[in-house]
Amino acid sequence: MYRYLYPLLFRLDAERAHGLALSLMRLAGSFRPLNTWLRARFTGPSQPVNVFGLSFRNRLGLAAGYDKDGLGWRGLACLGFGHIEVGTVTPRAQSGNPKPRLFRLPEERALINRMGFPGRGADFVARRLLGPRPPGLVLGVNIGKNKDTPLEHAAEDYISLLKVFAPLVDYMTINVSSPNTIGLRRLQAKETLSGLLQGLAEERKYQVASLGRNLPLLVKVAPDLTEVELGDALDVILNYGMDGIVATNTTISRQGLLSPLASESGGLSGEPLHARSLEIVQSIVHLTGAQLPVIGVGGVMDAAGVQRMLDAGAELVQVYTGLIYGGPGLVHNILRELVCKSPGVVL
């Protein structure tokens, strides 16, 4: 069915089409007959795996950015994801960057976005996460600072978000790597990252004691870090007991792009990012001696892309742009193909 809807959706402005798709997923999450049908149609093989002390029904998840405000995650869960990461969420509502700010590059199977963390803020998203959760779903939230928060006060934003979402989610991802909030990537530098993670580690101890359960904290890194910069960041991440890495965010590189839209500013995702994301995953595994579990994300468009991420050392894999080009059957098709090729493999 998606092959017939694809041309129609791609005639719409990219952000408007995304909003329409998310509205349909929101409806699916609240309308039981549609929810049941989607689960029957799209749920793939279940092969549980334990990562970060959490049990995932499969290794495939939805990356942050798709459902920023937690509007459609219950419906999206019907597509077979083992985990969904909501966000990026900021403490206060903000409008993000001016439109247009999302661009499709179909010939490259890619997107460029300069969204700038638009969203309704932490209180709104927290309300969206209350209530019943789809069975077997691991839920994460991706957090970031408000645009107008000075870098020297960034830790206050992240700590406030940790307090809000700790009781509501299974894990949290600290986003210090989006290219679309001015100065944010400077938080990946050794000294600034150390100050940020120290405060978060201390607050996490309090939350864990209060909740009586673990709360994994992950850090999402950029694909544009040099090996020295990556090594410095990993030293800090290990030092403060973070539980894993999400690798990677979007890239500011335009190497090899042929599209006339390549000159648009923002972060590039999709197929052109895949090779660099694989390199970063491999480097993290090598530099840490596989001490930090990695969620591999970036240009994963099909089962082959998932397998490459797993071979590079990722424990889990996320998709976003692949879902836009592949449609709602993507997760089911990937899981089925990988199981058929390697019946004994744990996804």
WOSULJO-V311448 format. One record per helix or strand. SS is the DSSP state (A for helix, B for strand). FROM is the first residue (numbers start at 0). TO is the last residue. If there is no record, write none. Layout:
BEGIN
SS/FROM/TO ; SS/FROM/TO
END
This chain:
BEGIN
A/1/8 ; A/13/29 ; A/31/41 ; B/48/50 ; B/53/55 ; B/59/61 ; A/72/78 ; B/82/88 ; B/93/93 ; B/101/104 ; A/105/107 ; B/109/112 ; B/118/118 ; A/121/128 ; B/137/142 ; A/150/164 ; B/170/174 ; A/183/187 ; A/189/210 ; B/215/220 ; A/226/238 ; B/243/246 ; B/250/250 ; A/259/262 ; B/266/269 ; A/270/287 ; B/292/296 ; A/302/311 ; B/315/318 ; A/320/325 ; A/329/340
END
